[in-house]
Amino acid sequence: MGPVRRPGREEARGAGPARRPRPAEAQDAPDPAQQAAEAKQAQRERILQAARAEIGTKETGDNCSKYSEQCVVWCSLFAMEMWQQAGVDVDNEKMAFTGNVYTTGEQKGTAYGSDQLSQAQPGDVLLFGTSPNSASSSTHIAIVEKVNGDGTVTTIEGNTNGEGSNDGDGVYRKQRDLSADTFYGGVSPW
């Protein structure tokens, strides 16, 4: 006769054999795709938190701002500084021209054209004009704060004003039409 098996507590109460806990590696492992999506969402929230804190900030001189040592049109410098503060790998000083943001987004696979504006999400940037080719065709940039259900988007923009100029005096919250008449494309954080 072999060794005598004694019932465990659960078994003694009639619950059947006691189950051993599964090893940690056998338990449900986090889904890497879900983790990446959650990290990206947290980054988007950090972009918005940084941008919201800047609403009301004014220029320190003619096209001079705290977002760069350059005294140039600074809407893109502002947007990229907010991305950088949120952990996006971007050198905002190299992104003074809005078209560079779009072409870099194309290279990194995060840019979308005017026919895909419906995919805009909070934390993305939208680019004003017709193309990234020159300063006359890529005229301004805005951080998406909220995509509204009425065909508009709420943005946070640097170097604008109360009227929505693309060469203003501060950081403002604006509401814009989400259309190809306004934007040639957008870029999600890379």
MOZIJO-V221470 format. One record per backbone hydrogen bond with DSSP energy under -0.5 kcal/mol. NH is the residue of the N-H (numbers start at 1). CO is the residue of the C=O. Records with the same first field share a line. If there is no record, write none. Layout:
# MOZIJO-V221470
NH = CO ; CO
This chain:
# MOZIJO-V221470
6 = 4
12 = 8
13 = 9
14 = 11
15 = 10
26 = 23
27 = 23 ; 24
32 = 30
35 = 31
36 = 32
37 = 33
38 = 34
39 = 35
40 = 36
41 = 37
42 = 38
43 = 39
44 = 40
45 = 41
46 = 42
47 = 43
48 = 44
49 = 45
50 = 46
51 = 47
52 = 48
53 = 49
54 = 50 ; 51
55 = 51 ; 52
56 = 171
57 = 54
59 = 169
60 = 64
61 = 64
63 = 61
64 = 61
65 = 70
68 = 65
72 = 63 ; 70
78 = 74
79 = 75
80 = 76
81 = 77
82 = 78
83 = 79
84 = 80
85 = 81
86 = 82
87 = 84
88 = 83
90 = 88
92 = 90
94 = 91
95 = 92
96 = 93
98 = 96
100 = 97
101 = 97 ; 98
102 = 98
103 = 99
104 = 100
105 = 101
106 = 102
107 = 103
108 = 104
109 = 105 ; 106
110 = 105
111 = 105
112 = 186
114 = 184
116 = 113
117 = 114
119 = 116
120 = 117
123 = 144
124 = 121
125 = 187
126 = 142
127 = 185
128 = 126 ; 140
129 = 182
130 = 137
131 = 137
137 = 134
138 = 134
139 = 128
140 = 128
142 = 126
143 = 156
144 = 124
145 = 143 ; 154
146 = 154
148 = 146 ; 152
151 = 148
153 = 176
154 = 146
155 = 153 ; 174
156 = 143
157 = 172
160 = 170
164 = 161
168 = 159
169 = 160
170 = 160
171 = 57
172 = 157
174 = 155
176 = 153
178 = 151
179 = 177
182 = 179
183 = 179
184 = 127
185 = 127
186 = 112
187 = 125
188 = 110
